[in-house]
Structures are given as structure tokens and as C-alpha cells.
Amino acid sequence: MNFSGSNINGYKFIEVVGSGSFGTVYKVEKDGKIYAAKVFSESFVLKEYKADRNRITNEIDALKIVDSDNLVKYYDDFDYVLESGLKTHIIIMEFVTGKKLTDIIDDIDNDDQLVNLFKDILNAVKQLHSYGIIHRDLKPDNILMTDDGIIKVIDYGLVKLIDFSSITRTGDNIGSPMFMAPEQIVDSKHITTKSDIYSLGVILYLMFTKSYPYDVTSLEELIYKIINVPIVPPSEKNNNIPIYIEKIIYKSLSKKDYNRYQTIDEFYKSFDDITNANDITPSTYYAWLINEKKVYETYKESKNLKCIFPLHLKYSQKGLYNYMLNNKDDVIIDPSTQRFSYATFSNVTGLVNLAYSPKTGVMDLDYLIQKNNREEYIRNWYNEISEFNKVILPYHYISNTNYKADKIEEWIKVNIQLINESIDYIEETGKKLETYAMISINLNNLMYEKERLLSYYVNLKVDKYIVQISDMKNPNVQNLATYVEFIKTLQISSGKDVIALKIPVALGLYLISIGVHGFSCGISNLEFFDENYIKDENDPFNLYAKYYFPHLLTLMSYYRSDAYSLQDIYNELNKCDCSYCDGRDFVEIAAEKDYKIKLHFLEQMEKELKKLNDIIDENEKKCYYVNRIEEAISNFESLRNSGLIKKSDINDILSILKRI
């Protein structure tokens, strides 16, 4: 029924200004003043009025206490009997003239203006929450800016009437449901203000990308993605979005409400947090140490060196291990636990001697799914690593080829259980440890498991993450691009540093250039991780020596007995003037075994990272390194044309990085 032209309780109904699943909104006039009248649909009122104390009257009572310039004011409400004899209900509210948020943001491209506008929206919603009201349907259509520039939140009068089923009945497949929190879809009767915070996160995403966080073609697909799938990275929709804004978006859109901002004040403060806003986290190289005690000691005399040490080497490298005990803050302990899922671990003396190694058999899925086994495992692990301050929590290789591919999710779940239970155990001891969650998986499997891994790992209570990928020797554009995206998304969505482990230098520095915290490889030796290292072999000591060429962004190998194989390349690239090479002949440097070559490598890493850390602007940093890649490819071509290397020696990683 259309009420236009009617006069009800002294209100003249002028025209329809909007409609929704609960009824119709009219522009009305009384005593020379303009109001908005919301008339509930007959079927809805009939359903609600079966109860003496229904949701309509509960909400109206709540609305009567609201008094804020940012919230649409309540003035009156009354029943009205229709010609059919049925009764409806009418609420008289403030009539607001202005623009919807959608129309406003289309004309704003300045980041600071968008932030200030969003802060105004936060303040308005804060007023609503201060009255104990959850909106439940925050979206651009329910946020207006008046002609005086004041943000007004509307349609909160029906807040407790709105649930997932009622909104989806409207037939709008990407409207209100797009702004709904996962818990509102699963259990709309038991939500909190943190569901509004999620909706605000979607609005912030929309403001900075002019797009939605999920690409979908149906309501069913949207429902699934809201509950299960990470958002499309905002930087994919807007290459120029500030990193700190992207981090704020990820936190506000966490699947679990306890990982979001807990209050509007906390949300607001995130924009004013200087550390967060400037996003200054020094990029770092982490040396993977095996037997480099002399190198480590020499370098640390004048420099700071962050490193990762596999704990099973404590028995064969006692001097290095004891030196590390005196430099705990610079050492991350890798417990080498992933080897325990392979029978060959028993051939490695250091592994067998660890207190948490299995006494019989292997730590397979059948063993690890038993809670009492995990408890003993974690207890023994803690007793072994508790002398250090920074530790990787127990982990296992996800792409274990001793199992069928359909067991990958079970390996993920076991790793998550070990991480969560280890954290709980550490908390019970009262000791403060910096904890790292390791993700170890095959590069090709990562392509199919990326979203699942993110959904499991992104909200862990760890301090930092380490990602280790197998089969990095032969990447292609697609799987390497997936890896880069995964690393960056994990860091942004978790808001925590990520270290890329055992990767080529060129790739590590590229990750640094796009904002990833750090990378690690051996000191002029181990650049790649492969499952065979833990499945079929003992320790992967490299039989070759390697020398880092900054002009090529890569390490080049040579037989230890044949340093002359790199002599001509070294001379062609104008030798090296670092503190350890000092322009000397390459054969002379190589004669000192790996000692000076490794010190040269560490100094070059320091120079590479200093240059990248000195560039503050993210786009400038990326452009700088893309230019470095192009120069390195050109130098490879020049060496090939000179006959110093073969065509097959041209660095594939560089070519792929240039393409992605």
C-alpha cells in the first residue's frame, strides 16, 4: 500500500524516499517540519506482534535514549490500522538530506582525505556503540554526509531485527551481505560490536580500492568466501594503497572477532600509531649457520649478525653452539623437527641425541594426532630449547611425499596443533620467548594450498613467521608469483614479520624491495631447500664453494680445487673492493678456503639491505630493485657474449622476477 498523500496522526505523507525488506520510508511533514516515516510491512508486523514483548518495541525503547548529532534522531512511533484490518507500525525519525558515502568516495583520491572521512565515520559509530546498540547493517547506503558536512548513521533503529536470512531475502546478491561478518552469517543472534567493526573494515576496503574484498558471482560463493577465504589483497585492487592502511584493513577483516580491533577507539588509534603508520621495520638478512664459527665470531666483532641455527648441530658444532649461547638475542633456534617424519633421521647422530626425537619409528600422522604424544613431544622440546630467547615452534613438512596428496590438510592441522599447544605450554612456564611459526611446503603445492594456509596460519599467537619452500630450483612465473603473493599477504594480513628461508639472494632482495621483512640462506652456500635433504640424505653440506657477485645478484659456484673457473668473470666485473676482498686476485681470496668468501658475502648483504632500508618510499624501493634486476640480466648477457658463461647459465630467477 502506498501512503503518499495520506494524513496519519497529523503527519502528511509526501513521497516515498526508500524501501527495504522491512518496509518503506516516506518523506512526511508536520507543523511545518520535515521528518522521515518508516512504515513496516504488514507481514513483518503481523509476525512480530504475536509476542507481547516483541523486537520492534524493544528497539524503539532503545532508540528513545539516543541523542547525538551523528545519529538520526527518533521523534515518535505509533500503530496504524490498515484498510485490510491488519495493523502496521510507523516510526517518525529525523529527515536527513545529503550524500550517501558511495557518492562521496567516488570523488576522493587523496589518502589523507579518505582517512579523515573514515575517522569521522568511526566517531559516528562510536556514538552508536556508546548507547549499547549494534548496527548490524553498516554499509555505504546507511552512512550519509549532510549538507553541513556532518556524518550521519542511519537505519540503526532496526539493528536487532536485521539478521542474515532477512537481508538475503531482498535478492541483493552483493549488497548488505558483502558487509556482513562471518559470525553474523553463521549465528546472527549472538554477535557483538566487533561485527560492526568488520563491516567498517569492508567500508574502508571499498574507500581505498573502489572495489569489494571478495570477487564473486553468486550469493552462495560470497557466503563461502566470507566464512572461509582470505580477502583479495587490497594492493591488487590499488597498487598505491599505503601499506599501513592495508594492514589495518586485514586486521579489521579477520575471520575471528577476537583478532579484530576490539573497540572503535582501538580502530581509530591504529591510524594515529606512528610506528604503524610509518611502517618502518628494518629489513634483515638472517644467516643460516652450519659450521661457520670463525666467520661468525669475526663478523660479530664489528657488525651485528642475525642468524638461524639448526639445533641438531649442537653436538657436532659445540664451539659455535656455546658462542651462540652468549649471543642469544641474535639467534633463532630451528629445532629440526621436520626430519622426524622420515626414517632417515635415525642416521643423523645429532637428531637422535635431541631430547624430543622419537625413540622408536617416526613421527607420522598417526603418532602426532595423539594428544598425549604431542604433549610429551612439546615438553621435551621445550626442555631442550629453553636456554634460548628466540625459537621456531615444532613443525613438520606439509608436502610429505610418503603420504598421498589428500593428507596435506591433515599435516597443516597437525602443525597448527603443535604451534598452539607449544604456545600454551610456554605461557604456563612463565618464560618469555620470541616464537616463530614455520610453514614448510612444496612450491607447487603452495599454489593449491595458499588460501587454506592463510586461513589456518594468519591468526596464530606467534611473534613472527618463517616460510620454507621446496623445489625452488626450477620455478616458473606462475608458481613463483604465487609464492611472492603468499609471503606478502601473510605479512600484511597477520601484521607480523615474515622471513623467507633458504631462497636465492636475488629473490630474497626482491622480497625485501616489496616490503617483506627478511630472508635467509646459507653464508655463500645453501640457497635452496629440498625435501630430499630431510628424506634421503644427511646434512646438505655443499661440495662446491660459492662467491656472491653484486653485479649479477647471485652466487656462482666453482669447485674448491678450481678457483680459476671464476677468475675471468671476477676480473670482467672489476673485482671487489669490500673489506675482505680488497681488490685482490680471486685465486688468492679462494686460497683462504671459504673464510674470506663468506665474510665478503655477509658484507655484501649488509650493503644490499642498507641501500634498500635507506629508501623510504615503497614504490621507489621497488623501482630501484627492478632496475637492479635489469642490470644483472644485462651483465649476464654481456658475460655470455664474451664467452665467459654459457647461455644456460643465465639466471632464470632474475628473468622470472622481471616478469612478475
N, C-alpha and C positions, 0 to 999 in steps of 0.2 A: 504493500500500500504506500502510495506517495502522499506525504503530508504537506507538500508545498501549497501555500495559500491558506492553510488551516490556522486557527487561533486556539491554542490549548493553554489553559491556566494563565492567560494573559500574554503568552508568547506567540508572536506572529511568525509562522514558518515561511521563510522567504525562498530558499532554494537548497537543493542537495549539493553538498561540497565534498562528500566522500562516502565510501561504503566499504564494508568488510564482512568477515564471517559472522560477526555478532549482530550486525545491524547497519543502520545508515546514519550519517552525520549531516545535520542541516544548519544553515545559517538562519538564526532567528533574531527577532527584535522585541524588546520590551522596554517601555518608558524611555524611548529614545536611545537605548543602549543595545549594542550588538553582542550576541552570545553564540555559542555552538551548542546544539542539542543533539545528543546521541540517543537514537531510538533503537532499542534492542529488537531483534527479530522475534516474531511470535513463537516460533518453535523453541527458540532458546529459552525464552522467559517461561514458557509452559513447563519445560523440563526442570528448570531451576526452582520454580515456585512450588514444586511438590514438597519441598522441605521447608519447615518453619523458619529455620535459620540458614539461608542459602548463601551462595558465594557472591551474589550481587549485593545483598545488604551488607555483608562483611566488608566488601571492598569500598562501598560508599562510606561506611563508618571510618575507614582508614583515610579516605580522601579528604574528609572534612577537617583533618588536623594539618593538612599540607599548606604551608604559607611560604612561598619562595618565588622570586622573580624569574627563576629558571624553570619553573614547573607550571603547567597550565592549571589555573585555579578552578576549584569546584564552587558552584553557586547554589544549585538546587537540584532536587530529584523528586519524581512523583510517578505514580501508576497512571495508566490511561487505558480505558476500556475501548476496544475496537468495535467496529460495526458488527463484526462476527461474534461478538460477545467474549472474545478472548482478551486477556489483559497483557499489556506490554509495560515497559518501564522506560522512563526518559530521564537522562542526566543532563543538566544545564552546566556548561563549562565556559571558561574564557574563550573568546574567539580570537585566534592569533592570525595576523597577516604577516607574511614574509616568505622567504625562500626555503625549500627543502635542502637538506645537506647535499644531496646528489647534484642539485643545480649549482650549489656554491663551489664545490670542489672541482668541478669541470673547468673553472676559470682560474684555478690557483696551481701554479707550478713551483712556487718558491717553497723550499723545505721549511724555513723558519715560520712562514705564514701558516703552513699546514700544521706544524707543531703547536703553534699558539691557538689555532682554531680547535685542535683536538683537546688541548688543555681546558679550553672553555667547556667543551662537551663533558670532560671528566668532572669538572666542578659542578655542572648541572646534575649529572648522575649521582654525584656525591650527596647533593641535597636530597635526592630521592631516597637514597640508602639511609640517610640520617633519620628518616621517618620510619625506618623498618620495612620499606617497600622494595620488592624486587620487580623490575620492569618485565622481564621475560620476553619482550619483543622489541629490543633495541635494534634499530635499523635506520638507514638514512631517511626514510619516509616519516619516521617518528621523531626526527630532530629538525627543528626549524630555527632560522635566524630571523628575528623580527626586523622591521624597517629601522629600528634603533640600534641594531647590531647585537641584540641580546639572544643568547641561545635558549631555546625553549624545548623541553622534552614533553612530548605529548603521548597520549594513549596509554599512560600508566594506570589509568583508572580501572583497566580490565586485567591488571597484571596477573592475578591469581586465577583468572578464567582461562588464560592462554596456556595451552599445552601442545605437544607435538601433533596429536591427532587432530585437534581443532584447526591448527594453522594449515596443515597439509590438505585439509578438505577444501581449501579455497581453490585448489588446482594450480597454484602458482609454484612451478617446479624449482625456481631458483630465487624466489623472493625471501620471505621470512625464514624458511628452513635453512638457507645458506648462513644465517647469522646465529643459528642455534648451537649451543654447546653439546658435546657428546652426551653428557648426563641428562640433558633436557630431552633428548631423543629416547634414551634408554629408560629413564624414570622421571618424568616431568613433574611428579607430585612431591619430590623430595630434592629440591635444588636450593642453592644459596645465591648470595650476591656475586659469587665467583662465576656464575653462569652469565651474568651481565658483563663481567669483565671479559669473558670470552667473546661475547657479541661486540664489545668495544674493540677487541683485537681485530675482528673481521672488518670493522669500520675503518680502523687505522690502516689495515692492508689495502682496502679499497681507496682510501685517500691518497696513498703514496704510489699505487700501481695502476689505478683506474681499472682494476680488474678484481676478480674473486680468488680466494685461496685454493679453490678446487675447480678443475676443469671437468665438467660433467655434461651428460646429455639426457639424464633422466633423474627423477627423484630417488629411485632405488640406488642408483650409483652414488648420488650425493650422500644419502644416509650412510652407505657403506664407508665412504671416504672420510666423512666427519668422525666416525667412530674408530676407524682402523688405519687410515692412511695419512702420512705427513702432508702438510700443505705444500703447494708448489712454492719453491723458494721465491720470495719477493724480488730478489735480484734478477730472476729470469724474466719477470714482467717489467722491471725497471732497472736497467744497468747502473743507473746513477743513484739509487737509493742509498742513503748513508748506512754504514754497517751497524751503527748503534741503534738505528730505527729498526733494522731487520732483526736484531737481537730482541728488541722489545716486543716486536710482533710475535716472534717464536715463543717467547715466554708467556705472553697473554693467550696464545692459542694452544697451550699444552693440552693434551688429551685428558690428563688427570687434573682436577681442580686444585689439588694441593701443590701442584708445580707452577700454577699461575701466580700473578700478583694477588695477594690475599685481601687487599683493600684498595679503594680508589686512591687513597693517599700514597700508598706504595707504588701504584701505577704512575701517578703524577710525578713522584720523586725520581723515577727512573729517567725522565727527560732532563732532570737537573743534576744528575750524578755526573760530576766532572770526569771521573775515571771512566765511567761507562760511555759518556758522550764523546770523549776524545779517542777512546778505543786504542789507547797506547799500551800494547803488550809487546815487549821486545821479542822479536823473532829469535829463535835459538837453534843452534846445531847441537845434537846430542851424539857423542862418540860411542859407538858400540865397541866396548873393550873386550879383548880376549886374553892377550898376553903382553900388553904394552906398558908394563910398569915403568920402565925407564923413560919412555916417551911421556907418559902421564906425569911423572914427577918433574921432568924437565920443563914441560909446558906450564905446569901449575906454579912454578916458581915466579913467573911474571904475569900469567894470564889466568882467567877463570875458565874452567872446562867442565861442562855438564856431560854426564856420561850415563850409559846403561850397562849393567854388568850381569851376565847370566850366572846365577848363584852356584850352579853345579861345578863351576870352575874354581870355587874357593879352595878346593883340595889340591889342585894342580898348580894354582897360581896364588900360593899363600902370601907371598910378599905383596902382590897387587891387592889382594883382599884386605890385608891388615892396613895397608896405606889408605884404602877406601874407608875403613872404619874411622879413620881420623879426619875424613872429609865427607861426612855423611850427607851434608846438605847438597852436595854436587852429584850424588849418586842415586840413580833409580835402580832398584834391585828387580831383576827378572827372575822369577822362581823356576823357570824352565819346565813348568808343569805340563805343557802340551806334549812333551815327549812321552809321558807316562801312558798315553793311549796307544803306543806302539811297542811291540815286543822287543825291538832292538834297543830300547832304553837300558836294558839289563847289561848291555855290552859297554856302557859308559860308566866307568867307576864312580865319577863324581855324582852322577844321578842316583846310583844305587845307595850311596852313602847319605843322601839327604834324608832327614827325619820323616818327611812326608811322602817318600817314594813308596809305591805299593810293595808289600813284602812277597806277594805271590801274584803271578799273572800281570794283567794290565788294568788300567783304569778305563774300562769301556763304559758304554752307556748303562749296561745292567748294573755295574758297580756304582756309578755316580748317581743314579736315580734313587739309591737307598739313602735316606736321610742320615742314618747312623754312620754310614761310611763317609758321607760328606762332613759330618761333624768331627770325626776323628782326623780326617784329611786336613781340615781347616785348623784344627787345634795344633797339629804337628807342624803345619806350615807356619803358623804364627810364631811358635817357639823358635823356629829356625831364622825367621826374618826380623824379629822384633828389635834386634840391635840397630837396625837402620831406620831412617826417617821417611824415606820415600819408597813405596813398594807397588809392584804390579800384583794385583789380586790373582788368585789361582784361575787359570784359563786353559782351554783346550781348542785345538784346531777344528774349526767348524766344518770344513770340507773333507773330513777324514775319508779317504778312499777305501778304507777297509769296510765301509758301510755303503749302502745304496743311497742315492741322492735324496730319497724321501726322508732320510734321517737328519737332514740338515737342521730342520726346525727343532728337533729334539736336542741336537748339540747346542743350538742357540739358547734354548731354555735351561739346559744344564749349566751353561756358562753364567747365565743371569742368576740362577740359584746360588752358585758359588760366590758370585760377586756380592749379592745381597746378604748372604749368610756370613761372609767374611767381614763385611762392614759391621753387621750386628755384633759379631764376636769382638772386633776391635773396640767398639763402643763399650762393651761390657768390661773390657780390661781397663778402660780409662786412659789408655795411651793415645797420644795424638800422632797419627801417621798421615802423610800425604798419599792418597790412594789413586791408583791408575787402573782403569778398565781396559783390558786388551781385547781387540777384535782381530782374530786371525782367520783368514778365509782366502779361498782361491779367487783370482781376478775374474774369471768368467762366471763363477757362482755369485759373485757380488752383484753382477748385472741383474740377476733374478731375485736376489735377496735384499737389495738395497732398502726398500721401503719397510720390509719386515724387521731388518736390523735396526733401522732408525726408531721404529715404534717400540722395540724392546729396550734399546740402549739409551735413548736420548734423555730419559728422566732418572737415571741412576744417581745415587747419592755419592758418587765418586768426585774426586777433585779434578781429574784430567783423564783424557783418553789417549790410547795408543792404537794405531791401526797397522796391521802387518798383512801384506798381500803376497800370496804365492803366484808364481808364473808371470812375474813382471818382466822377464827377459824378452818375451815376444808379444808385446801389447799391440792392439790395433786402435784406430781412432775411437771406435765406439766404446770399447771396454775401458780405455784409459780416461776418456771423458767421463764415464760413469764413476770411476774411482775419484777423479778430481772433484766432481759434484758431491759425491758421498762425503769426502773429507771435509769440504767446506760447509755442507749442510749440517753435518754432525756438530761442527764447532759453533756455528751460528745458532742452531736450534737448541743446543744444550747450554750455550753461553759459557762454555769451558774450553780450555786449551786442548788442541789435538796435536799429537806428534805422529808423523808418518814414518814408519820404521822400515829400515833396510830397503831403501829405494835409491836409484841413481841420483847423483848430485844435481844433474840438470832438472829432473823432476822435482827434487826437494826444493831447489831455489825457486822454481816456478810456483810451487805451492806457497812459499813464503811471499812471493810477489802479489798473490791474490788474497793475502790476509791470514793464511793458516799459520799457526803458532810456530811449529818446529818440525824438523825431520832428523832422521838418524841413519847412519850407515857405518860400516867399519872404517877405521882410520887407514885410508888407502888400501883397503882390501875388500871386505864383504859388502857388496851393493845390493844383492838380491836375496830374498828368502824363497825357499822351495820346500815343498813337503818332503822331498827325498832327504833333506838334511836331518829330519827328525824321524823318518820312516826307515831308511835303508842304510844310513851312514852313521859314523861317529861325529865328531866335531868338524865343521867345514873349514878347516884351516886352508887358506888359499895357497896353492903351489906356485902362483905367479906373484910377481911384485907389480904394483900399480903406481902410476905417477899422475897427479892431477894437473891438467892444463887449463888454466882460466880462460884462455882464448877459445877453447873448444867446449868448455863447460862439462868436461867429462874426465874420467880416469882412463888411462890407456895402459894395457898390460904388456909385460915383457917377461921372458924367462930370467930368473935370477942370475943365471950364468951368461946372459947375453944382453947386457945393458946397451950395447951398441945399436940394438934394433930401434931404440928411441932417440939416439943421439942426433940424427939429422932433423927429426921433427922438432926436437928441443931447440936446436940452433935456428931452424927456419922461423920459429915463433919468438926469436930474440932472447932466448934463455930466460932465466927467472932471477929477479933481484930481491927475493924475500930474505928474511934474516938467516935462513938456513941454507938456501942455495947460493945466494950472494953472487950470482953471475958465473959460478964455477962450471967447469965442464961436467956434462951429465954423467959420464962414466965415473968421474971422481965422486960425485954425490952417491951414485948407486953402490960404490965400493963400501960405503958405510952401512951396508945391508939396508934394512928398512927404516933405520932410526931417523936420519935426516929427511927422508922422503915423507915420513909420517908427520914430522914436525912442520915440514913445508905444507902439507895438506891442511893441518889444523890452522896455520896462519892464513892460508887462502880462504878457508871457511869463515874465519873471523872477518877478513876483509869483505867477502861477499855479503855477509849478513849486516855488517856495519853500513855498507852502501845502501842496502835495502831499508834498514831501520832508520836511516837518516832522511829518507824520502817519506814525508808525512802523508801527502795526498795519495789515496789509494789508486786512482786512475793513472797518476804519474808513475807510481811504483810499477804497476803492471806494464805500462808502455815501455819503461826502462828495461824491464826484463825481456819483453818481446823483442826489443832491439838487440839485446844480448844474444838471444836465440838465433836471430837472423845473421848476426855477425859470426856466431860459431859455425853455422851451416856454411857460410861463405868461406870461412877458414878451412873447413873440411874439404870443400870443393877445390880450394887452392892447393891444398896438400895432395889431393888426388891428381890434379893436373900436373903437379910437379913429380908425380910418380912415387911419392913417399908413403902413400897408403893406397889400398885398393878401393874400388867403388863400394864393395860390400862392407867396408869398414866405416862408411859414413853413418853417423849416429842416428838410428831410427827414432829414438826417443825425441830428439830435437825436432825432427821433421813432423812427428805427430803433435808435439806441443805447439808448433807453429800453426797447425791446422785447427786445434781446439781453442 
